[in-house]
């Protein structure tokens, strides 16, 4: 079962807007990443979310994005 809370995701985005990526700390964050994926039972709580740039988010999912 996927636990999805659009309001929590929106609040997380607004709270982190303008902050740097939590992994590289170089590029601006722009995407929410779930530490434990929703497909694996993760939820949208702030403790399960990370603020990542496009490149680092792609790396987390095994996709290599060229900046």
N, C-alpha and C positions, 0 to 999 in steps of 0.2 A: 504494500500500500504506500502510495506517495503522499507525504505530508507536505502540503503546499500552503503557504501563507503570503499572498501577494502584498499585503499591508506591511508585513515584517521585512520583505525584500525591498520595498519602496523606502521604508524608514532607514534601512541599512545603507542603501545607495545615497540618500540625502545626507546622512550623517558622515559619510566618507568622501563625498564629492570634493574634489580638489586635493585629496591626499595622494601620496605616492603609493606605488605598488608595495604590498606587504612582503614580497619575496625579493625583488631586485632593489627596491628603495631608490630607483633612479627615474623610471618612467611613471607618468601619472596613472593611477588606477582608474579603471573604467568598467570593470566587470566583476560580478559577484561569483565566487567559487565556493562550492560546498565541500568542506573537508571530508565529510562522509556523504557520499552522493545520495540524493533522494531515492534513486533506484535501489540503493543498498540500505534503505531505512533511515537515511539522514533527514533532518528537518530544516526549517528556515530560521532556527534560533540564532541569535548573534554569535553564540559560542561555536556554531558549526559553519560560520561564513568567513570568507577572506575577501579582501579588496585587492584585485590583481589587474595588472596591465594586460593588454591583448596577448603579448608575447609569452609572458609567464603563465597566463591562463591556458594558452595553447600547449605549452610544455607540460602542464599538469595533466592534460588529457592526451598526451602523446602526439600532439600536432605541432609541427615546427613552423611557426609563423615568422616571416621575415619583416622586421620593423620598417 
